[in-house]
Amino acid sequence: NNTHVSSPVQIGTLTNWNLVYSSYYHTLSIKTNGTLWTWGFGYYGMLGLGDTNHRSSPVQLGTLTDWKNISGGRYHSLAIKTDGTLWGWGYNNYGQLGIANTSNRSSPVQIGSLTNWKQICCGFYFSMAIKTNGTLWSWGNNSYGQLSLGDNTDRSSPVQIGTLTNWKLISCGRYHIVSLKTDGSLWSCGRNLEGRLGIGDTADRSSPIQIGTLTNWKSVSSSQYHSIALKDNLG
């Protein structure tokens, strides 16, 4: 239904949900059997169900059982399969699906042919990913330098950010990103209104900049207008 709730309500009665990602207008989830389920707004095909209809209950996306990781932006979605391939669907006006054009897709389409994708995140109209070799990649809208490529030019295909191979974790906000390296250092880039980059000012950045000098950061998360991080204080 479309009724607001102010306390937790169980979604169905199943007990085999493994991973869930709630985005701006839709939700994606993977079960322990590797199937992918989506629900919420269907604008631009962002549910991946071959249409633009809304869904108020989880609906299985296809019949495949090899989905591993998921992420959702404002109107688009990304997913990684167990074979390391990368897939996208939904709104693509800025090239955020990474398929070398700006056409929307209402069903999953493979992004390139590589099989070494490890982690993904979706911002408002852009996407980021880390490969198994520790390299960092970005594509889509770049109005505030959030692609971390040193400019404000949009990209419709994945582009590597620098040459480093020690990126560990990435989180996308509305127009900014926060990332973590394997050495425990914390980095950010993009829109910095309200100080969401955590670097002591409000100036935008188009290249990754380190947040402080500490190397005991453990996890990061970016939201629409702010960022948070967790330290490892036991090491």
Steps between C-alpha positions, in 0.01 A plus 500: 500500500599869517440555871778665700623314809686640800622169643673202335264274303608164362494464124334165444596193703804368312827445687746465212587863427875555481570856376286811472556848355251784541541789257310826450183354349555125477644201680706204382568176684680170441391176663728226625418305181650778285172631359450877465184682610389862455212725603399867523481762225555367149590827328732460198505122557711524814343182643642303207171322433464602136249779564457827692226385738522547876499197731387498863624146571830326415506369141768264372719640223530218248583146608877511545654381827848652469455854632758605759501877561254788440474879519241759402515868406218747459358334188753229408635174637823301481576139584793259496462130431699218658707478180622858556303655214338843546141585405284813498147618422273804536559869428804571286479864394850574631656167404473364855435147372849494349392348169656768274169675423221690675203273422285380790469127566213323674679164521856417613767565237863395543756778541794396286629143511737500797459247780698664781250741655485483881307794650253759366317811613251734336467873559222723372597472133844339516662166583823378658660157523806322635656206318657193660843649423425799724456758223224762522266589211225756437245607237187712453427857608799705611353846570690544826807287424352199680650261244841589653664540159627856544232664287124551466442298183234227494604146401280228346749216553708401805822703531781413739578753774876530511721192507481393865407142586427538870134609501292293740155654545295769328172670592304745283293790626287737292789669319797392710691186592693375802751219458730286709842364408655176618742701716203628705512855366176684417439699179221710347413689183223696328236740633598648834204719593439478878848349534395151401856414385629531858810702409435814704358723223212514251691511170422230243776260396541319167783272616510279811623684809597334826289571808753567773801274545361211702532146370258315726178546304297183458177580315332793323152605390383803299146634500335783311659787694739341749754223558585273789790267575590234752847464649682185605593589856600145593804475273 
